[in-house]
Amino acid sequence: MSSNTLVLIACLAVAAVLLLGLANMMRGGSANLSQKLMRLRVLLQFVAIVIIMGVVWWRSA
C-alpha cells in the first residue's frame, strides 16, 4: 500500500467520524454518542498526524 493511500484513508476516516458526530448533534441525538464520536475523531486525528509525519520523514530520508 502506498504512502499516499495511507494518508488518504486516515484523512477520510477523520472526516467520516466528524460528519457522523456533527449529524448526530444536529438531529438532537444522544449526547453520549456525540461525545464518543468526538473522542474517536481526536484519536483518529492523532493517528493521521503520525502517519503524515511518518510519510514526510520517510520521503525526506
C-alpha distance matrix in Angstrom:
0.0 3.8 6.7 8.4 6.6 7.2 10.6 11.4 10.9 13.0 15.6 16.0 16.6 19.2 20.8 21.0 22.8 24.9 26.1 26.8 28.9 30.7 31.5 32.9 35.1 36.3 37.5 39.2 37.1 37.1 37.1 35.6 32.5 32.2 32.4 29.7 27.3 28.0 27.5 24.1 23.3 24.3 22.1 19.1 20.1 20.3 16.8 15.6 17.9 16.7 13.0 14.4 16.8 14.3 12.4 15.9 17.1 14.3 14.9 18.7 18.8
3.8 0.0 3.8 5.4 5.3 6.6 9.0 10.1 10.9 12.7 14.6 15.6 16.9 18.9 20.3 21.2 23.1 24.8 26.0 27.3 29.1 30.6 31.7 33.3 35.2 36.3 37.8 39.6 37.8 37.9 37.7 36.4 33.5 32.7 32.8 30.5 27.9 28.2 27.8 24.6 23.4 24.1 22.3 19.2 19.5 19.8 16.6 14.8 16.5 15.6 11.8 12.3 14.7 12.5 9.8 13.0 14.6 11.9 11.8 15.6 16.3
6.7 3.8 0.0 3.8 5.4 5.1 6.3 8.6 9.9 10.7 12.4 14.3 15.5 16.9 18.5 20.0 21.6 22.8 24.5 26.0 27.4 28.8 30.3 31.9 33.5 34.7 36.5 38.1 36.4 36.5 35.8 34.7 31.9 30.8 30.8 28.6 26.1 25.9 25.4 22.6 21.1 21.4 19.8 16.8 16.6 16.7 13.8 11.8 13.0 12.2 8.5 8.6 11.0 9.1 6.3 9.5 11.4 9.3 9.4 13.0 14.2
8.4 5.4 3.8 0.0 3.8 5.5 5.2 6.2 8.7 10.0 10.7 12.2 14.3 15.6 16.5 18.2 20.3 21.2 22.5 24.3 26.0 27.0 28.3 30.3 31.8 32.7 34.5 36.4 35.0 35.4 34.9 34.1 31.2 29.9 30.2 28.3 25.4 25.2 25.3 22.5 20.5 21.2 20.1 16.8 16.3 17.2 14.7 11.9 13.3 13.6 10.0 9.2 12.2 11.5 8.3 10.7 13.5 12.0 11.2 14.6 16.5
6.6 5.3 5.4 3.8 0.0 3.8 5.4 5.0 6.1 8.5 9.9 10.4 12.1 14.3 15.2 16.1 18.3 19.9 20.8 22.3 24.3 25.6 26.5 28.4 30.2 31.2 32.7 34.6 32.9 33.3 33.1 32.2 29.1 28.1 28.6 26.5 23.6 23.9 24.0 20.9 19.2 20.5 19.2 15.6 16.0 17.1 14.2 11.8 14.2 14.4 10.7 11.0 14.3 13.3 10.8 13.7 16.2 14.6 14.4 17.9 19.4
7.2 6.6 5.1 5.5 3.8 0.0 3.8 5.4 5.2 6.2 8.6 9.9 10.6 12.5 14.3 15.3 16.8 18.5 20.1 21.2 22.8 24.5 25.8 27.2 28.9 30.3 31.9 33.4 31.6 31.6 31.2 29.9 27.1 26.2 26.3 24.0 21.4 21.6 21.2 18.1 16.8 17.6 16.0 12.6 13.2 13.8 10.7 8.7 11.3 11.0 7.4 8.6 11.8 10.6 9.0 12.3 14.3 13.1 13.9 17.1 18.4
10.6 9.0 6.3 5.2 5.4 3.8 0.0 3.8 5.5 5.2 6.2 8.6 9.9 10.8 12.4 14.2 15.7 16.7 18.4 20.1 21.4 22.7 24.3 26.0 27.3 28.6 30.5 32.1 30.5 30.7 30.0 29.1 26.4 25.0 25.1 23.3 20.5 20.1 20.1 17.4 15.3 16.0 15.0 11.6 11.1 12.2 9.9 6.8 8.9 9.8 6.5 6.2 9.9 9.9 8.2 10.7 13.4 13.0 13.3 16.1 18.1
11.4 10.1 8.6 6.2 5.0 5.4 3.8 0.0 3.8 5.5 5.2 6.1 8.5 10.0 10.5 12.1 14.3 15.3 16.3 18.2 20.0 21.0 22.2 24.2 25.8 26.6 28.4 30.3 28.9 29.5 29.1 28.5 25.5 24.1 24.7 23.0 19.9 19.8 20.4 17.6 15.3 16.8 16.2 12.5 12.3 14.4 12.2 9.1 11.7 13.1 10.1 9.7 13.5 13.7 11.8 14.0 17.0 16.5 16.3 19.3 21.4
10.9 10.9 9.9 8.7 6.1 5.2 5.5 3.8 0.0 3.8 5.5 5.1 6.1 8.7 9.9 10.4 12.3 14.1 15.2 16.4 18.3 19.9 20.9 22.4 24.4 25.6 26.9 28.7 26.9 27.3 27.1 26.2 23.0 22.1 22.7 20.6 17.6 18.1 18.5 15.2 13.6 15.5 14.3 10.6 11.6 13.5 10.9 8.7 12.1 13.1 10.2 11.1 14.7 14.6 13.3 16.1 18.6 17.9 18.4 21.5 23.1
13.0 12.7 10.7 10.0 8.5 6.2 5.2 5.5 3.8 0.0 3.8 5.5 5.2 6.4 8.8 10.0 11.0 12.4 14.4 15.6 16.8 18.5 20.1 21.4 22.9 24.5 26.2 27.5 25.8 25.8 25.2 24.2 21.4 20.2 20.3 18.3 15.5 15.5 15.5 12.5 10.8 12.0 10.9 7.2 7.9 9.7 7.4 5.1 8.7 9.9 7.8 8.9 12.3 12.6 12.2 14.7 17.0 17.0 17.9 20.5 22.2
15.6 14.6 12.4 10.7 9.9 8.6 6.2 5.2 5.5 3.8 0.0 3.8 5.4 5.2 6.2 8.6 10.2 10.6 12.3 14.3 15.5 16.5 18.3 20.1 21.3 22.4 24.4 26.0 24.7 25.2 24.4 24.0 21.2 19.4 19.9 18.5 15.4 14.9 15.7 13.2 10.5 11.9 12.0 8.4 7.8 10.7 9.5 6.4 9.2 11.6 10.0 9.6 13.1 14.4 13.6 15.3 18.1 18.6 18.9 21.2 23.5
16.0 15.6 14.3 12.2 10.4 9.9 8.6 6.1 5.1 5.5 3.8 0.0 3.8 5.4 5.0 6.0 8.6 9.7 10.4 12.1 14.1 15.2 16.2 18.2 19.9 20.8 22.4 24.3 22.9 23.7 23.5 23.1 20.0 18.5 19.6 18.1 14.6 14.9 16.2 13.4 11.0 13.5 13.6 9.9 10.4 13.5 12.1 9.6 12.8 14.9 13.0 13.1 16.7 17.6 16.6 18.6 21.5 21.5 21.7 24.4 26.5
16.6 16.9 15.5 14.3 12.1 10.6 9.9 8.5 6.1 5.2 5.4 3.8 0.0 3.8 5.5 5.1 6.3 8.5 10.0 10.6 12.3 14.2 15.4 16.6 18.5 20.0 21.4 22.8 21.0 21.2 21.0 20.2 17.1 16.0 16.9 14.9 11.6 12.4 13.2 10.0 8.4 11.1 10.7 7.1 8.8 11.7 10.2 8.8 12.4 14.1 12.7 13.7 17.0 17.6 17.4 19.7 22.0 22.2 23.0 25.6 27.4
19.2 18.9 16.9 15.6 14.3 12.5 10.8 10.0 8.7 6.4 5.2 5.4 3.8 0.0 3.8 5.5 5.4 6.1 8.6 10.0 10.7 12.2 14.2 15.5 16.6 18.3 20.2 21.4 19.9 20.1 19.3 18.8 16.1 14.3 14.8 13.5 10.2 9.9 11.0 8.5 5.7 8.2 8.9 5.7 6.1 9.6 9.4 7.9 10.7 13.2 12.7 13.2 16.1 17.5 17.6 19.3 21.6 22.4 23.3 25.4 27.4
20.8 20.3 18.5 16.5 15.2 14.3 12.4 10.5 9.9 8.8 6.2 5.0 5.5 3.8 0.0 3.8 5.6 5.0 6.1 8.6 9.9 10.5 12.1 14.1 15.3 16.2 18.2 20.0 19.0 19.9 19.4 19.5 16.6 14.5 15.8 15.0 11.4 11.1 13.3 11.2 8.2 11.0 12.4 9.5 9.4 13.1 13.1 11.0 13.5 16.3 15.6 15.4 18.6 20.2 19.7 21.2 24.0 24.7 25.0 27.2 29.6
21.0 21.2 20.0 18.2 16.1 15.3 14.2 12.1 10.4 10.0 8.6 6.0 5.1 5.5 3.8 0.0 3.8 5.4 5.2 6.2 8.6 9.9 10.5 12.3 14.3 15.3 16.6 18.5 16.9 17.9 18.1 18.0 14.6 13.2 15.1 13.8 10.1 11.2 13.3 10.8 8.8 12.4 13.1 10.4 11.5 15.0 14.5 13.1 16.1 18.4 17.4 17.9 21.2 22.3 21.9 23.8 26.5 26.8 27.4 29.8 31.9
22.8 23.1 21.6 20.3 18.3 16.8 15.7 14.3 12.3 11.0 10.2 8.6 6.3 5.4 5.6 3.8 0.0 3.8 5.5 5.0 6.1 8.6 9.8 10.5 12.3 14.2 15.5 16.7 14.8 15.2 15.0 14.6 11.4 10.0 11.4 10.1 6.3 7.6 9.7 7.3 5.8 9.6 10.5 8.6 10.2 13.4 13.4 12.9 15.7 17.8 17.6 18.5 21.3 22.5 22.8 24.6 26.9 27.5 28.5 30.7 32.6
24.9 24.8 22.8 21.2 19.9 18.5 16.7 15.3 14.1 12.4 10.6 9.7 8.5 6.1 5.0 5.4 3.8 0.0 3.8 5.5 5.2 6.2 8.5 9.9 10.7 12.2 14.4 15.6 14.5 15.2 14.4 14.9 12.2 9.6 11.1 11.0 7.4 6.9 10.0 8.9 6.2 9.3 11.5 10.0 10.2 13.7 14.6 13.6 15.7 18.4 18.5 18.7 21.4 23.2 23.4 24.7 27.2 28.3 29.0 30.9 33.1
26.1 26.0 24.5 22.5 20.8 20.1 18.4 16.3 15.2 14.4 12.3 10.4 10.0 8.6 6.1 5.2 5.5 3.8 0.0 3.8 5.4 5.1 6.0 8.5 9.8 10.3 12.2 14.2 13.4 15.0 15.0 15.9 12.9 10.6 13.1 13.2 9.5 9.9 13.2 12.0 9.8 13.1 15.1 13.3 13.7 17.3 17.8 16.5 18.8 21.6 21.3 21.3 24.3 26.0 25.8 27.1 29.9 30.7 31.1 33.2 35.6
26.8 27.3 26.0 24.3 22.3 21.2 20.1 18.2 16.4 15.6 14.3 12.1 10.6 10.0 8.6 6.2 5.0 5.5 3.8 0.0 3.8 5.5 5.1 6.1 8.7 10.0 10.8 12.4 10.8 12.1 12.7 13.2 9.9 8.4 11.3 10.9 7.4 9.2 12.3 10.9 9.9 13.5 15.0 13.6 14.9 18.1 18.4 17.8 20.5 22.8 22.5 23.2 26.0 27.4 27.5 29.2 31.7 32.3 33.1 35.3 37.4
28.9 29.1 27.4 26.0 24.3 22.8 21.4 20.0 18.3 16.8 15.5 14.1 12.3 10.7 9.9 8.6 6.1 5.2 5.4 3.8 0.0 3.8 5.5 5.1 6.3 8.7 10.2 10.8 9.4 10.1 9.7 10.5 7.8 5.2 8.0 8.5 5.4 6.4 9.8 9.6 8.7 11.7 13.8 13.3 14.2 17.2 18.2 17.9 20.1 22.5 22.9 23.5 26.0 27.6 28.1 29.6 31.8 32.9 33.8 35.7 37.8
30.7 30.6 28.8 27.0 25.6 24.5 22.7 21.0 19.9 18.5 16.5 15.2 14.2 12.2 10.5 9.9 8.6 6.2 5.1 5.5 3.8 0.0 3.8 5.4 5.1 6.1 8.6 9.9 9.9 11.6 11.0 12.9 10.7 7.7 10.5 11.9 9.0 8.9 12.7 12.9 11.1 13.8 16.4 15.7 15.8 19.1 20.4 19.6 21.5 24.3 24.6 24.7 27.2 29.2 29.5 30.6 33.1 34.3 34.9 36.7 39.1
31.5 31.7 30.3 28.3 26.5 25.8 24.3 22.2 20.9 20.1 18.3 16.2 15.4 14.2 12.1 10.5 9.8 8.5 6.0 5.1 5.5 3.8 0.0 3.8 5.5 5.1 6.2 8.6 8.4 11.0 11.7 13.7 11.1 9.0 12.5 13.5 10.7 11.7 15.3 15.0 13.7 16.8 19.0 18.0 18.6 22.0 22.8 22.0 24.2 26.9 26.9 27.1 29.9 31.6 31.6 33.0 35.6 36.5 37.0 39.1 41.4
32.9 33.3 31.9 30.3 28.4 27.2 26.0 24.2 22.4 21.4 20.1 18.2 16.6 15.5 14.1 12.3 10.5 9.9 8.5 6.1 5.1 5.4 3.8 0.0 3.8 5.6 5.5 6.3 5.0 7.2 8.3 10.2 7.8 6.3 10.1 11.1 9.2 10.7 14.0 14.0 13.7 16.6 18.6 18.2 19.3 22.3 23.2 23.0 25.2 27.6 27.9 28.5 31.1 32.7 33.0 34.5 36.9 37.9 38.7 40.7 42.8
35.1 35.2 33.5 31.8 30.2 28.9 27.3 25.8 24.4 22.9 21.3 19.9 18.5 16.6 15.3 14.3 12.3 10.7 9.8 8.7 6.3 5.1 5.5 3.8 0.0 3.8 5.6 5.2 5.7 7.6 7.3 10.2 9.0 6.3 9.5 11.8 10.3 10.6 14.0 15.0 14.3 16.6 19.1 19.2 19.6 22.5 24.0 23.8 25.5 28.2 28.8 29.1 31.4 33.4 33.9 35.1 37.4 38.7 39.5 41.2 43.5
36.3 36.3 34.7 32.7 31.2 30.3 28.6 26.6 25.6 24.5 22.4 20.8 20.0 18.3 16.2 15.3 14.2 12.2 10.3 10.0 8.7 6.1 5.1 5.6 3.8 0.0 3.8 5.4 7.5 10.5 10.7 13.8 12.5 10.1 13.3 15.4 13.5 13.7 17.4 18.1 16.9 19.3 22.0 21.6 21.8 25.0 26.4 25.7 27.5 30.4 30.7 30.7 33.2 35.3 35.5 36.5 39.1 40.4 40.8 42.6 45.1
37.5 37.8 36.5 34.5 32.7 31.9 30.5 28.4 26.9 26.2 24.4 22.4 21.4 20.2 18.2 16.6 15.5 14.4 12.2 10.8 10.2 8.6 6.2 5.5 5.6 3.8 0.0 3.8 5.6 9.3 10.8 13.7 12.2 10.9 14.5 16.1 14.6 15.7 19.0 19.4 18.8 21.6 23.8 23.4 24.2 27.3 28.3 27.8 30.0 32.6 32.8 33.1 35.7 37.5 37.7 39.0 41.6 42.6 43.2 45.1 47.5
39.2 39.6 38.1 36.4 34.6 33.4 32.1 30.3 28.7 27.5 26.0 24.3 22.8 21.4 20.0 18.5 16.7 15.6 14.2 12.4 10.8 9.9 8.6 6.3 5.2 5.4 3.8 0.0 3.8 6.8 8.0 11.3 10.8 9.7 12.8 14.9 14.3 15.1 18.2 19.2 19.0 21.4 23.6 23.8 24.6 27.4 28.8 28.7 30.6 33.1 33.7 34.1 36.5 38.4 38.9 40.1 42.5 43.7 44.5 46.3 48.5
37.1 37.8 36.4 35.0 32.9 31.6 30.5 28.9 26.9 25.8 24.7 22.9 21.0 19.9 19.0 16.9 14.8 14.5 13.4 10.8 9.4 9.9 8.4 5.0 5.7 7.5 5.6 3.8 0.0 3.8 6.3 8.7 7.6 7.6 10.9 12.3 11.9 13.5 16.2 16.8 17.3 19.8 21.6 21.9 23.2 25.8 26.8 27.1 29.2 31.4 31.9 32.8 35.2 36.7 37.4 38.9 41.0 42.1 43.1 45.1 47.1
37.1 37.9 36.5 35.4 33.3 31.6 30.7 29.5 27.3 25.8 25.2 23.7 21.2 20.1 19.9 17.9 15.2 15.2 15.0 12.1 10.1 11.6 11.0 7.2 7.6 10.5 9.3 6.8 3.8 0.0 3.8 5.3 5.3 6.4 8.7 10.0 10.8 12.5 14.4 15.5 16.6 18.7 20.2 21.1 22.6 24.7 25.9 26.7 28.7 30.6 31.4 32.6 34.7 36.1 37.1 38.7 40.5 41.7 43.0 44.9 46.6
37.1 37.7 35.8 34.9 33.1 31.2 30.0 29.1 27.1 25.2 24.4 23.5 21.0 19.3 19.4 18.1 15.0 14.4 15.0 12.7 9.7 11.0 11.7 8.3 7.3 10.7 10.8 8.0 6.3 3.8 0.0 3.8 5.4 5.0 6.1 8.7 9.9 10.5 12.3 14.2 15.1 16.6 18.5 19.8 20.9 22.8 24.5 25.3 27.0 28.9 30.1 31.1 32.9 34.6 35.8 37.2 38.9 40.3 41.7 43.3 45.1
35.6 36.4 34.7 34.1 32.2 29.9 29.1 28.5 26.2 24.2 24.0 23.1 20.2 18.8 19.5 18.0 14.6 14.9 15.9 13.2 10.5 12.9 13.7 10.2 10.2 13.8 13.7 11.3 8.7 5.3 3.8 0.0 3.8 5.4 5.1 6.3 8.7 10.0 10.7 12.4 14.2 15.6 16.7 18.4 20.0 21.5 22.8 24.2 25.9 27.4 28.7 30.2 31.8 33.2 34.7 36.2 37.7 39.0 40.7 42.3 43.8
32.5 33.5 31.9 31.2 29.1 27.1 26.4 25.5 23.0 21.4 21.2 20.0 17.1 16.1 16.6 14.6 11.4 12.2 12.9 9.9 7.8 10.7 11.1 7.8 9.0 12.5 12.2 10.8 7.6 5.3 5.4 3.8 0.0 3.8 5.4 5.1 6.1 8.6 9.8 10.4 12.2 14.3 15.3 16.2 18.2 20.0 20.9 22.0 24.2 25.7 26.6 28.1 30.1 31.3 32.5 34.2 35.9 36.9 38.4 40.3 41.9
32.2 32.7 30.8 29.9 28.1 26.2 25.0 24.1 22.1 20.2 19.4 18.5 16.0 14.3 14.5 13.2 10.0 9.6 10.6 8.4 5.2 7.7 9.0 6.3 6.3 10.1 10.9 9.7 7.6 6.4 5.0 5.4 3.8 0.0 3.8 5.5 5.1 6.1 8.6 9.8 10.4 12.4 14.3 15.1 16.3 18.5 19.9 20.5 22.4 24.4 25.4 26.4 28.4 30.0 31.0 32.5 34.3 35.6 36.9 38.6 40.4
32.4 32.8 30.8 30.2 28.6 26.3 25.1 24.7 22.7 20.3 19.9 19.6 16.9 14.8 15.8 15.1 11.4 11.1 13.1 11.3 8.0 10.5 12.5 10.1 9.5 13.3 14.5 12.8 10.9 8.7 6.1 5.1 5.4 3.8 0.0 3.8 5.5 5.2 6.2 8.6 9.8 10.8 12.5 14.2 15.3 16.9 18.6 19.8 21.2 23.0 24.5 25.6 27.2 28.8 30.3 31.6 33.1 34.6 36.2 37.7 39.3
29.7 30.5 28.6 28.3 26.5 24.0 23.3 23.0 20.6 18.3 18.5 18.1 14.9 13.5 15.0 13.8 10.1 11.0 13.2 10.9 8.5 11.9 13.5 11.1 11.8 15.4 16.1 14.9 12.3 10.0 8.7 6.3 5.1 5.5 3.8 0.0 3.8 5.5 5.1 6.1 8.6 10.0 10.6 12.2 14.2 15.5 16.6 18.2 20.0 21.3 22.5 24.2 25.8 27.0 28.5 30.2 31.6 32.8 34.6 36.2 37.6
27.3 27.9 26.1 25.4 23.6 21.4 20.5 19.9 17.6 15.5 15.4 14.6 11.6 10.2 11.4 10.1 6.3 7.4 9.5 7.4 5.4 9.0 10.7 9.2 10.3 13.5 14.6 14.3 11.9 10.8 9.9 8.7 6.1 5.1 5.5 3.8 0.0 3.8 5.4 5.0 6.1 8.7 9.8 10.3 12.1 14.2 15.1 16.0 18.1 19.8 20.6 22.0 24.0 25.3 26.4 28.1 29.8 30.9 32.4 34.2 35.9
28.0 28.2 25.9 25.2 23.9 21.6 20.1 19.8 18.1 15.5 14.9 14.9 12.4 9.9 11.1 11.2 7.6 6.9 9.9 9.2 6.4 8.9 11.7 10.7 10.6 13.7 15.7 15.1 13.5 12.5 10.5 10.0 8.6 6.1 5.2 5.5 3.8 0.0 3.8 5.3 4.9 6.3 8.7 9.7 10.4 12.5 14.3 14.9 16.4 18.5 19.8 20.7 22.4 24.2 25.4 26.7 28.4 29.9 31.3 32.8 34.6
27.5 27.8 25.4 25.3 24.0 21.2 20.1 20.4 18.5 15.5 15.7 16.2 13.2 11.0 13.3 13.3 9.7 10.0 13.2 12.3 9.8 12.7 15.3 14.0 14.0 17.4 19.0 18.2 16.2 14.4 12.3 10.7 9.8 8.6 6.2 5.1 5.4 3.8 0.0 3.8 5.3 5.2 6.4 8.7 9.8 10.8 12.6 14.2 15.5 16.9 18.6 20.0 21.3 22.8 24.5 25.9 27.2 28.7 30.5 31.8 33.3
24.1 24.6 22.6 22.5 20.9 18.1 17.4 17.6 15.2 12.5 13.2 13.4 10.0 8.5 11.2 10.8 7.3 8.9 12.0 10.9 9.6 12.9 15.0 14.0 15.0 18.1 19.4 19.2 16.8 15.5 14.2 12.4 10.4 9.8 8.6 6.1 5.0 5.3 3.8 0.0 3.8 5.4 5.1 6.1 8.5 9.9 10.5 12.1 14.2 15.4 16.4 18.1 19.9 20.9 22.4 24.2 25.6 26.6 28.4 30.2 31.6
23.3 23.4 21.1 20.5 19.2 16.8 15.3 15.3 13.6 10.8 10.5 11.0 8.4 5.7 8.2 8.8 5.8 6.2 9.8 9.9 8.7 11.1 13.7 13.7 14.3 16.9 18.8 19.0 17.3 16.6 15.1 14.2 12.2 10.4 9.8 8.6 6.1 4.9 5.3 3.8 0.0 3.8 5.4 5.0 6.0 8.6 9.8 10.2 12.1 14.1 15.0 16.1 18.1 19.6 20.7 22.2 24.0 25.2 26.6 28.3 30.1
24.3 24.1 21.4 21.2 20.5 17.6 16.0 16.8 15.5 12.0 11.9 13.5 11.1 8.2 11.0 12.4 9.6 9.3 13.1 13.5 11.7 13.8 16.8 16.6 16.6 19.3 21.6 21.4 19.8 18.7 16.6 15.6 14.3 12.4 10.8 10.0 8.7 6.3 5.2 5.4 3.8 0.0 3.8 5.4 5.0 6.3 8.7 9.8 10.6 12.4 14.3 15.2 16.5 18.3 19.9 21.0 22.4 24.1 25.7 27.0 28.7
22.1 22.3 19.8 20.1 19.2 16.0 15.0 16.2 14.3 10.9 12.0 13.6 10.7 8.9 12.4 13.1 10.5 11.5 15.1 15.0 13.8 16.4 19.0 18.6 19.1 22.0 23.8 23.6 21.6 20.2 18.5 16.7 15.3 14.3 12.5 10.6 9.8 8.7 6.4 5.1 5.4 3.8 0.0 3.8 5.4 5.1 6.4 8.7 10.0 10.8 12.5 14.3 15.5 16.6 18.5 20.1 21.1 22.5 24.5 25.9 27.2
19.1 19.2 16.8 16.8 15.6 12.6 11.6 12.5 10.6 7.2 8.4 9.9 7.1 5.7 9.5 10.4 8.6 10.0 13.3 13.6 13.3 15.7 18.0 18.2 19.2 21.6 23.4 23.8 21.9 21.1 19.8 18.4 16.2 15.1 14.2 12.2 10.3 9.7 8.7 6.1 5.0 5.4 3.8 0.0 3.8 5.3 5.0 6.0 8.5 9.8 10.4 12.1 14.1 15.1 16.3 18.2 19.7 20.7 22.4 24.2 25.6
20.1 19.5 16.6 16.3 16.0 13.2 11.1 12.3 11.6 7.9 7.8 10.4 8.8 6.1 9.4 11.5 10.2 10.2 13.7 14.9 14.2 15.8 18.6 19.3 19.6 21.8 24.2 24.6 23.2 22.6 20.9 20.0 18.2 16.3 15.3 14.2 12.1 10.4 9.8 8.5 6.0 5.0 5.4 3.8 0.0 3.8 5.4 5.0 6.1 8.6 9.8 10.3 12.1 14.0 15.2 16.3 18.1 19.6 21.0 22.4 24.2
20.3 19.8 16.7 17.2 17.1 13.8 12.2 14.4 13.5 9.7 10.7 13.5 11.7 9.6 13.1 15.0 13.4 13.7 17.3 18.1 17.2 19.1 22.0 22.3 22.5 25.0 27.3 27.4 25.8 24.7 22.8 21.5 20.0 18.5 16.9 15.5 14.2 12.5 10.8 9.9 8.6 6.3 5.1 5.3 3.8 0.0 3.8 5.4 5.2 6.2 8.7 9.9 10.6 12.2 14.3 15.4 16.4 18.1 20.0 21.1 22.6
16.8 16.6 13.8 14.7 14.2 10.7 9.9 12.2 10.9 7.4 9.5 12.1 10.2 9.4 13.1 14.5 13.4 14.6 17.8 18.4 18.2 20.4 22.8 23.2 24.0 26.4 28.3 28.8 26.8 25.9 24.5 22.8 20.9 19.9 18.6 16.6 15.1 14.3 12.6 10.5 9.8 8.7 6.4 5.0 5.4 3.8 0.0 3.8 5.5 5.1 6.2 8.6 9.9 10.4 12.3 14.3 15.2 16.2 18.3 20.0 21.1
15.6 14.8 11.8 11.9 11.8 8.7 6.8 9.1 8.7 5.1 6.4 9.6 8.8 7.9 11.0 13.1 12.9 13.6 16.5 17.8 17.9 19.6 22.0 23.0 23.8 25.7 27.8 28.7 27.1 26.7 25.3 24.2 22.0 20.5 19.8 18.2 16.0 14.9 14.2 12.1 10.2 9.8 8.7 6.0 5.0 5.4 3.8 0.0 3.8 5.4 5.1 6.1 8.5 9.7 10.5 12.3 14.1 15.1 16.5 18.3 20.0
17.9 16.5 13.0 13.3 14.2 11.3 8.9 11.7 12.1 8.7 9.2 12.8 12.4 10.7 13.5 16.1 15.7 15.7 18.8 20.5 20.1 21.5 24.2 25.2 25.5 27.5 30.0 30.6 29.2 28.7 27.0 25.9 24.2 22.4 21.2 20.0 18.1 16.4 15.5 14.2 12.1 10.6 10.0 8.5 6.1 5.2 5.5 3.8 0.0 3.8 5.4 5.0 6.0 8.4 9.8 10.5 12.0 13.9 15.3 16.4 18.3
16.7 15.6 12.2 13.6 14.4 11.0 9.8 13.1 13.1 9.9 11.6 14.9 14.1 13.2 16.3 18.4 17.8 18.4 21.6 22.8 22.5 24.3 26.9 27.6 28.2 30.4 32.6 33.1 31.4 30.6 28.9 27.4 25.7 24.4 23.0 21.3 19.8 18.5 16.9 15.4 14.1 12.4 10.8 9.8 8.6 6.2 5.1 5.4 3.8 0.0 3.8 5.5 5.2 6.0 8.6 9.9 10.4 12.0 14.2 15.3 16.4
13.0 11.8 8.5 10.0 10.7 7.4 6.5 10.1 10.2 7.8 10.0 13.0 12.7 12.7 15.6 17.4 17.6 18.5 21.3 22.5 22.9 24.6 26.9 27.9 28.8 30.7 32.8 33.7 31.9 31.4 30.1 28.7 26.6 25.4 24.5 22.5 20.6 19.8 18.6 16.4 15.0 14.3 12.5 10.4 9.8 8.7 6.2 5.1 5.4 3.8 0.0 3.8 5.5 5.0 6.2 8.6 9.8 10.3 12.2 14.2 15.4
14.4 12.3 8.6 9.2 11.0 8.6 6.2 9.7 11.1 8.9 9.6 13.1 13.7 13.2 15.4 17.9 18.5 18.7 21.3 23.2 23.5 24.7 27.1 28.5 29.1 30.7 33.1 34.1 32.8 32.6 31.1 30.2 28.1 26.4 25.6 24.2 22.0 20.7 20.0 18.1 16.1 15.2 14.3 12.1 10.3 9.9 8.6 6.1 5.0 5.5 3.8 0.0 3.8 5.4 5.1 6.2 8.6 9.8 10.6 12.3 14.4
16.8 14.7 11.0 12.2 14.3 11.8 9.9 13.5 14.7 12.3 13.1 16.7 17.0 16.1 18.6 21.2 21.3 21.4 24.3 26.0 26.0 27.2 29.9 31.1 31.4 33.2 35.7 36.5 35.2 34.7 32.9 31.8 30.1 28.4 27.2 25.8 24.0 22.4 21.3 19.9 18.1 16.5 15.5 14.1 12.1 10.6 9.9 8.5 6.0 5.2 5.5 3.8 0.0 3.8 5.4 5.0 6.1 8.5 9.9 10.6 12.3
14.3 12.5 9.1 11.5 13.3 10.6 9.9 13.7 14.6 12.6 14.4 17.6 17.6 17.5 20.2 22.3 22.5 23.2 26.0 27.4 27.6 29.2 31.6 32.7 33.4 35.3 37.5 38.4 36.7 36.1 34.6 33.2 31.3 30.0 28.8 27.0 25.3 24.2 22.8 20.9 19.6 18.3 16.6 15.1 14.0 12.2 10.4 9.7 8.4 6.0 5.0 5.4 3.8 0.0 3.8 5.4 5.1 6.0 8.5 9.9 10.7
12.4 9.8 6.3 8.3 10.8 9.0 8.2 11.8 13.3 12.2 13.6 16.6 17.4 17.6 19.7 21.9 22.8 23.4 25.8 27.5 28.1 29.5 31.6 33.0 33.9 35.5 37.7 38.9 37.4 37.1 35.8 34.7 32.5 31.0 30.3 28.5 26.4 25.4 24.5 22.4 20.7 19.9 18.5 16.3 15.2 14.3 12.3 10.5 9.8 8.6 6.2 5.1 5.4 3.8 0.0 3.8 5.4 5.0 6.1 8.5 10.0
15.9 13.0 9.5 10.7 13.7 12.3 10.7 14.0 16.1 14.7 15.3 18.6 19.7 19.3 21.2 23.8 24.6 24.7 27.1 29.2 29.6 30.6 33.0 34.5 35.1 36.5 39.0 40.1 38.9 38.7 37.2 36.2 34.2 32.5 31.6 30.2 28.1 26.7 25.9 24.2 22.2 21.0 20.1 18.2 16.3 15.4 14.3 12.3 10.5 9.9 8.6 6.2 5.0 5.4 3.8 0.0 3.8 5.5 5.3 6.2 8.7
17.1 14.6 11.4 13.5 16.2 14.3 13.4 17.0 18.6 17.0 18.1 21.5 22.0 21.6 24.0 26.5 26.9 27.2 29.9 31.7 31.8 33.1 35.6 36.9 37.4 39.1 41.6 42.5 41.0 40.5 38.9 37.7 35.9 34.3 33.1 31.6 29.8 28.4 27.2 25.6 24.0 22.4 21.1 19.7 18.1 16.4 15.2 14.1 12.0 10.4 9.8 8.6 6.1 5.1 5.4 3.8 0.0 3.8 5.5 5.2 6.3
14.3 11.9 9.3 12.0 14.6 13.1 13.0 16.5 17.9 17.0 18.6 21.5 22.2 22.4 24.7 26.8 27.5 28.3 30.7 32.3 32.9 34.3 36.5 37.9 38.7 40.4 42.6 43.7 42.1 41.7 40.3 39.0 36.9 35.6 34.6 32.8 30.9 29.9 28.7 26.6 25.2 24.1 22.5 20.7 19.6 18.1 16.2 15.1 13.9 12.0 10.3 9.8 8.5 6.0 5.0 5.5 3.8 0.0 3.8 5.5 5.4
14.9 11.8 9.4 11.2 14.4 13.9 13.3 16.3 18.4 17.9 18.9 21.7 23.0 23.3 25.0 27.4 28.5 29.0 31.1 33.1 33.8 34.9 37.0 38.7 39.5 40.8 43.2 44.5 43.1 43.0 41.7 40.7 38.4 36.9 36.2 34.6 32.4 31.3 30.5 28.4 26.6 25.7 24.5 22.4 21.0 20.0 18.3 16.5 15.3 14.2 12.2 10.6 9.9 8.5 6.1 5.3 5.5 3.8 0.0 3.8 5.5
18.7 15.6 13.0 14.6 17.9 17.1 16.1 19.3 21.5 20.5 21.2 24.4 25.6 25.4 27.2 29.8 30.7 30.9 33.2 35.3 35.7 36.7 39.1 40.7 41.2 42.6 45.1 46.3 45.1 44.9 43.3 42.3 40.3 38.6 37.7 36.2 34.2 32.8 31.8 30.2 28.3 27.0 25.9 24.2 22.4 21.1 20.0 18.3 16.4 15.3 14.2 12.3 10.6 9.9 8.5 6.2 5.2 5.5 3.8 0.0 3.8
18.8 16.3 14.2 16.5 19.4 18.4 18.1 21.4 23.1 22.2 23.5 26.5 27.4 27.4 29.6 31.9 32.6 33.1 35.6 37.4 37.8 39.1 41.4 42.8 43.5 45.1 47.5 48.5 47.1 46.6 45.1 43.8 41.9 40.4 39.3 37.6 35.9 34.6 33.3 31.6 30.1 28.7 27.2 25.6 24.2 22.6 21.1 20.0 18.3 16.4 15.4 14.4 12.3 10.7 10.0 8.7 6.3 5.4 5.5 3.8 0.0
